[in-house]
């Protein structure tokens, strides 16, 4: 199993550009989440999902959209990038309620 | 809303010695789990240990153990026989669940340096 994979590893955007961060898992996990980590801080929850068609907002959802059309994939869309969205983004998945979340390697995003 | 506080931004320990990292949390939930994650310079988030709130027995994983005090809302991590590879950021995290999924709230982290 590849586990949780994220692409790209690093991306530079200009203010106002849009992009999609990809996340995929091959463990048949129903639960998936997106977090961001700013320098010197812990991770903060952006959006999460319990399965195809079901998503909800976390602590810092503004400026981000998600959809979940398959069990395997949970893309995160930045609609109009802002410098405040410069961060490292982590995707995570778990097989059930209250189960351990396994994290992808992260995507480092720089918005100029 | 839940909050997780790690009051020690940085700590250091000599190789082979024991160190304890502190974590407190605030919640009105009854059903929750607690976790410690390790983040080495590679940035990968690695599970260290987990504790179910309904269990009174403290979790242990080899050299890692927790002191879970539910009434005090305290969840400290003890690392015994510290190794150079333990050098990393350590994050305490609180998990709750709703119909849309699992939600983790992280503390600000403690940077641990193990010295030879």
Boltz contact constraints between the chains, C-beta under 6 A:
constraints:
  - contact:
      token1: [A, 31]
      token2: [B, 101]
      max_distance: 6.0
  - contact:
      token1: [A, 31]
      token2: [B, 102]
      max_distance: 6.0
  - contact:
      token1: [A, 41]
      token2: [B, 108]
      max_distance: 6.0
  - contact:
      token1: [A, 42]
      token2: [B, 91]
      max_distance: 6.0
  - contact:
      token1: [A, 42]
      token2: [B, 106]
      max_distance: 6.0
  - contact:
      token1: [A, 42]
      token2: [B, 107]
      max_distance: 6.0
  - contact:
      token1: [A, 42]
      token2: [B, 108]
      max_distance: 6.0
  - contact:
      token1: [A, 42]
      token2: [B, 109]
      max_distance: 6.0
  - contact:
      token1: [A, 43]
      token2: [B, 106]
      max_distance: 6.0
  - contact:
      token1: [A, 45]
      token2: [B, 103]
      max_distance: 6.0
  - contact:
      token1: [A, 48]
      token2: [B, 101]
      max_distance: 6.0
  - contact:
      token1: [A, 49]
      token2: [B, 101]
      max_distance: 6.0
  - contact:
      token1: [A, 50]
      token2: [B, 100]
      max_distance: 6.0
  - contact:
      token1: [A, 50]
      token2: [B, 101]
      max_distance: 6.0
  - contact:
      token1: [A, 54]
      token2: [B, 100]
      max_distance: 6.0
  - contact:
      token1: [A, 56]
      token2: [B, 100]
      max_distance: 6.0
  - contact:
      token1: [A, 94]
      token2: [B, 102]
      max_distance: 6.0
  - contact:
      token1: [A, 97]
      token2: [B, 97]
      max_distance: 6.0
  - contact:
      token1: [A, 98]
      token2: [B, 33]
      max_distance: 6.0
  - contact:
      token1: [A, 98]
      token2: [B, 97]
      max_distance: 6.0
  - contact:
      token1: [A, 100]
      token2: [B, 47]
      max_distance: 6.0
  - contact:
      token1: [A, 100]
      token2: [B, 50]
      max_distance: 6.0
  - contact:
      token1: [A, 103]
      token2: [B, 45]
      max_distance: 6.0
  - contact:
      token1: [A, 105]
      token2: [B, 44]
      max_distance: 6.0
  - contact:
      token1: [A, 106]
      token2: [B, 43]
      max_distance: 6.0
